[in-house]
Amino acid sequence: MTSRRTLLKGTLFGSAAALLPTTASASGGGPVLRLPAPSGPYPVGLQTVHLTDPARTDPWVGGVRELMLTVLYPARTVRGLARAPQLTPAEAEAFAAYAPHVHQGLPEPGAVDWGAVLTHGWVGAPALPGRRPVLVYSPGGGDSRVLGTGLAEDLASHGRVIVLVDHPGDPSQVELPTGIRRTVLMGPPDPATFRTMADTRIADLRFVLDRLGGLSLAPVMDLDRIGLYGHSAGGTAAVYAARGDRRVAAVANLEGYLDLHPAPADHDRPLLLFRTDGFEGAARIESSWAGLPGRRALLADANHWAFTDYGSLVPQLQATGLVTAAARAALVGTGDPAATLAEVRRRVRAFFARHLP
């Protein structure tokens, strides 16, 4: 009989093999990086949504506030459809230019064909019938929503509808219907800028909650079972957005500070507080989480961006000599990427399965 240990070892070996880059892209733009496949039983459909909030002025550039969403969901069939690239050609070009400035140690422009990275989301796939819990995601500061693709696809493959939210102005790039919107930030934001960024994200998330019922996929969304999750500044925004909003049933904070406003000690929804053991801001994280009623988890041999797709992509870049060992450690830690990926997926999936069954 095959033991559970043998099965687990085989699963991790398969995941590790899937995280090895191919040698070169068809266009000759460096190695082709691969995102890990989702682990659930359902194929994943993907839709892109543009929203405008006429009630708000964009704090970074003026004008009406615009948002971009990616909605991932269990699909009935994906026959005859195409997998979506992680980045559009315009986004890939902008990302390549900004990446080494937003995250020091990433390759210079031209070293990687970022536009060749494929997701496991099938564009426009028909949704599997049934009403399913909805999880809304906010990425870290400086990062686009697409860098949360791997975890989101895994959650969707296990039967949830995932809404990835971009917050134009602080991500390195967001493609709007009118073109590419680039970041206003270079380097860590000062306290006033961080407050503007976080407060804007909080308002964005609440607006998305308002608009879920009007999306084309609303018939397969159970709007009585909504969760928020986010990484870094997105985790900060998720916790504060849930305060006083009874639509939100559970929140997962992936290493986001909670000292923006007075400590949310009145948070009365299930809360996952998940951090790495390598993040340089650990003392501030722990101080800002003190006294909060939540489930705590620690990701070993990891650093801040291990919660994102960098956790899979950066080790591949190191394997091809495009990222140093020091840069990898500073970004995602030194742990085995397949084991780290499995732990992040398991913890987040189990938390929402318990509180949004």
Secondary structure, 3 states (H helix, E strand, C coil): CCCHHHHHHHHHHHHHHHCCCECCCCCCCCCECCCCCCCCCCCEEEEEEEEEEEEEECCCCCCEEEEEEEEEEEECCCCCCCEEECCCHHHHHHHHHHHHHHCCCCCCCCCCCHHHCEEEEEECCCECCCCEEEEEEECCCCCCHHHHHHHHHHHHHCCCEEEEEECCCCCCEEEECCEEEECCCCCCCCHHHHHHHHHHHHHHHHHHHHHHHHCCCHHHEEEEEEEEEEECHHHHHHHHHHCCCCCEEEEEEECCCCCCCCCCCCCCCCEEEEEECCCCCHHHHHHHHCCCCCEEEEECCCCHHHHCCHHHHHHHHHHCCCCCHHHHHHHCCCCCHHHHHHHHHHHHHHHHHHHCC
